[in-house]
Amino acid sequence: MLVPELPSYLTSLGGAQYKGLIISLFTLTAMVSRPFSGKMADKVGRVPVIIIGSLVCFFSSLMYPAISTVFGFLLLRLVHGFSTGFTPTGLTAYLSDIIPANRRGEAMGIMGTAGAVGMAAGPAIGGAVANNFGLDAMFYTSSGFAIASILIVIRARETLVERKGFTTEVFKIHKRDLLEPRVLVACIVMLLIAYSYGAVFTVIPDFGEYTGIRNKGVLFSYLTVSSILVRLVSGRASDYYGRRRILIVSTAVTTVAMMLVALAETQLMLIAGVALYGAAHGMNSPTLLAWAVDLSDEKNKGRGIASLYIFMEMGIGVGALASGFIYANDSSRFFDTFLVCSILSFLAFVYLITHWIRHTRVKDKTVDL
């Protein structure tokens, strides 16, 4: 709901040059909080982690109308990032507990579809509320949705069997809590493709306005609707054909989509590029989540999921910051901004192909032995 309107809101506060920080600051704290949320999900429980993130979202949305300075806005974006640092980690771990491994991709696709419905409706609703009732009403509406999410999950049955409760140990992060080595391959792919996500959410609102699209949320609706249309199919396909095969296809589609956006000169071409990117994102997200759970140790699923999200936030944050710097509020630099996205997505494609070939060779040698 908020993201499409935040660039112009920050501009009204006098901080147009800091647009790249809107997403990057948010993802910075989300990334920093992942080791804590992963450890807490494995030690304390999945449900508390989900609720903590929703509470942060509720209070942060309430605070936006009280902010009147650029510094205050940027500080609040930092705080707001903790919501994403906690809730998705808890949700993914919770889901992995209740779904059999051979339907994990399908389940991640269903969860992703639910999130994508919110992502599709949110920008359009946020834009409509902001245009008709003002930005404050949009912030309060967002806060209301956060409360609704808490009411839904608060009575959910906890799925973590061995719970240790809140202790000071939960807040002591060791090196082993920062990264689950088993999921490193999925993390690298996530890092490379998440850059595009940060760039899209930072620059696309201005690109849309440049082509004459007044309601900036509409572009994000195209993105998420196309994502919804493929999530269920791609998640199930990854269960049947394998995670690598689906990711090879999705990174190739991401490469093409970002190049199409880079070359866009009309509303139709921009919409087509954004929609194609949404389809690629719909393939990437559930497949990478399922793959991370597949690769994780059973007792450290929270850590494995948190590791994937850390790399996602790293990619989004760098993408938002770098794209804001490359774009620099200059419409002639839209091409350069999204060309970088296309190149990084192509590198992910090449990395997956290389890893698949190496994995196949090792497997063949093992069989020969």
N, C-alpha and C positions, 0 to 999 in steps of 0.2 A: 504493500500500500504506500509506503513512504518513499522508496527509492526514486521513482520517476520525478517526484516533486522536490527532492532535496537539493539538486543542483541550483535550481532557481531560488530556492529558499536561502541557501548559503550566499548566493549572489546578492539577495536583498539585504543581507546582514553586512555586506561589504567584503565578502571572502571569495569572489569569483575565481581567483587564482589558486584556491585550495580545493577545487572540485575533485581532484584525484585522491584527496584524503578521505572523502565521504565513505568510500568502500574500503580503502586500505587501512584506515584506523579501526574500523569495525572488525575487519578480518584479523588485524593484529592481535586484539584481545581475545578474539575467538580462538586463534592459534595458540596463544599463550595459555589459555585455560584448558586446552584439550588434554594435556597430561593429567591434570587434576580430575577432569570429568571422566577420563578413561579409567584412572585408578579408582575413583569413587564408584564407578559403575561395576567394577570387578570386586570391590570390597564392601561397599555400603548397600548398593542396590541400584537397579535400573530406574525405578519410579522416582526416587528422590532427585536423581540427576535431571530427569525430564522436567520436574516441577521447578527446580531452581532456575533453569533457563527461562521458563515461562514467566516466573516472577520478575526476573530482570527485564524481560520484554515489556511487562505491564508497567513497571515503575518508570522505565526509560521513556516510553511513549507519553506518559503523563507529564514528563518534565520538559519536553520540547517547547510547548507554548510559553514556558517561563524563561526560556533562553533568549537573550537579546544581544549577545556578542559572538564574534567568530570563535574566540577561544572557548567560550562556554559550549558552543555547538560541537566543536571538535572533541572536547573532553567528554561530552555526552555520547558521541559516537563511539568513543573508546569503551565506555561503560556498557553501552548497548550491545557490543560485540560478545559479551559474556553469555548472552542468551543463545546465540548460535553455537558457542563453545560447549554448551551443556546439553540442550534438548536433543539435537540429532544424534549425539553419541548414545544417550540413554535409549532413544527410540530404536536405533539400529540394533543395539545389543539385546534389547527386549524382544525384538522381532526374531533375531537369530536363535533365541532360546525356545521359541514356541513353534518354529517351522522346521520340518525335516530338510536335511541338506540337499536332497535331490529336487527340492522345489524352492530353493533359496533365491535364485534369480527371479523367479515369478513373484515371490513374496516381496522382494525389494522393489520390483516393478510396481506392485500394487501400492506399497507405501509411497513410492515416488510419485505415482499418479495422484494420490491424495494430496501430497505436497504441491504438485504441479497445478491441481485445481485451485488451490489457494493462491499460488503464484499467478495464475491466469486471471482470477477474479480480483485479486488484491490491487494490482496497478490500475485496472479499469475503475474499480470502486473508489480507490484513493483519489484518482484524478477527478472523478465525478463529484465526490464529496468536497474536494478542495476547490473546484471551479464554482460550485453552487453554494457552499456554506463556509468556505474558508479553510485555511490550513489547520487552525486549532481544532476544528471539528474532525478533520482527518486524523490528527494525532489521537484524539480521544476515542475515535472509532477503533483505531488500531489497538489501543489499550484494552478496549472491551473484548476484542477477539482473543487477546492474550489471557484474560480472566476466564473466558469460555473454555480455552484449552486446559486450564488448570482444573476446572470443575469436571471435565471429562475424564481426566487421568487420575485424579486424586484417590479414587476408590478401586483403581486397577490392582489386580493381584500381582505381588512381587514374584519375579521368576528366578532371581538369584538364590541358589540353595544355601550356600555358606556365607552368611552375612556377618560382618564384624562390627558394624555400627560406626558412628562418627567418633574418630579418635584423632589425636594430633598426627598420627602416622599417615593418615590420608593426605595431609597437606605437606608431607615431606616427599619431594620429588627427587628420585635418583636417576642416574643415566639410563637405566633400563626402562624407566617409565616414559622416556622421551620418544622412543622409537621401537617398534616391534620389527626386528630384522626380517622376519618371515614375509612381511608384506611390502618390502622395499620396491619390488618390481611394479606393483600396482601404484605405489606412492609416486614413483617417477613419472608414470604415464599421467596420473592425476595432476601433478605439478605443471606439466607442459600444456595440458588442455585447459586447466583452470585459469590460465592467463587470459584466455579469450573471454571467459565469463566476467572477470574483473573489468576488462576493456569495454565489453558490451554494456554493462550496467553503469559505467562511468560516462561513456561518450555517446551511446545511442540516443539518449534523450535530446542532446543537442543536435545530433545528426537528423533525428526526426523533425525537430523544429526547423532545421535548415531546409528540409524538403517540403515543409508546409503542414506537417502533422501537429495539430494544436494540442491534443490530448496525448501527452508523452506515454501514458500508461498503455495505450492501444498497441504500441509496438511490442511491449513485453507480453501482452495478451496473445499476440500472434506467436511469439516465441514459446510460451508455455502451453498453448493449445496444441501446437504441433508436437511438443514434447509429450503431452498426454496421449496423443494418438499412437505413439510408438512404444511407450514405456512397457505396457503389459506384454506386447509381442516380443520386444527385445529381451526383457527379463526371462521370459519362458524360453526364448531361443538360446540364451546363454546357458540354460540348464541342459539343453539338448545338444547344441553344437560346440559348446565350450566358451569360456570367457574370452580367450585370446582372439578367436575368430570374429566374435562380435565387436571387440574393441578395435581390431584392424579395420573393419568396415566403418565404424563410427568415427575414428580419427581421420580417415580419408574423407568422409562427408564433412567433418568439421573444417578440414583444410579448404575444401571447395566453398563451403558456406562463407568463411571469413574472407576469401578472395572475392566472392560475389558482393559482399557488403563493401569491401574496399573499393570496388569498381562502380558502386551504385551512384547514379546521378538523378534518379527519379524515385518517387514514393513507392511505386510498384516494385522496382528493382531492390530497394532497401527492405521492403516487407518480405520479398522472396528470400533474400539472404538471411534475414533474421529468422524466418520460419524454418528454413533449412537448418540453420544452426540449432534451433529448438529441437528438431528431430534428432540431430546428432547428439545433443545433450541428453535427450531421452534414452538414447542407447548407452551412452557413456556411464551415466550416474548409477543405475541399478546394477549394471554389470560389474563396475569397479567395487561397489559395496559388497556384492555377493562374493567377488574374488578375494577381497580382503578378509572376509569371514572364513572363506575356504582355507586360506593360507595361515590363519591365526591359530595359536595354541588354544585348546578348549578353555583353559583357566584364565586366559588373558585376551579374551575376545574384545573386551572394552579397550584394552591397550592397542590392539590391532586396528580397530575401527577409529580410535582417536588418532593413531599415526596417519591413517589415510586422510582424515579430516585436517590434520596439521598441514600436510602437503597441499591439500585443496585450498586452505586459507592462505598459505604462502603464495600459491599461484595466483589466487584472486587478488590478494593484496598487492603483489608486485605488478600484476596486470593493470589494476586500477591506478596505481601510482605512476607507472611508466607510461600508460596510455594518456593519462592526464598531462604528463610532461610532453609527450610527443605531439599531442593535439594542440595544447597551449591556446585554446580558444580561437584557433585559426582554421576556418572551414576548408582551406586548401590542403590541410594535413590529415584529413579523414583517411585518405588512401594509405599514407604511411602508417597510421595507427593500426589499421586492420590487416595490413600486409604482414606486420610482425606477428599478429595472431595466427595467420595462415601458415607462416614459416614454422612456428613452434608446434602447431598441430601436426604438420608434416614430419617434424622430428619425432613426435610421439609415434606416428605411423611407422617410421623406419625402425625405431627402437623395438616396437612390438614384433615386427617381421624378423629382426635380427635375433631377438630373444627366443622366438618360436623356433627358428632354425637351429639355434644352439641347444635348446631344450630337446628337440627331436633327435639331434645327433647323440646327445648324452643318453637319451632313452634307448636308442638303437644299440649303443655300445653295451648298455646294461643288459639288454636282451641277449646280445651275442655272448657275453660272459656267462 
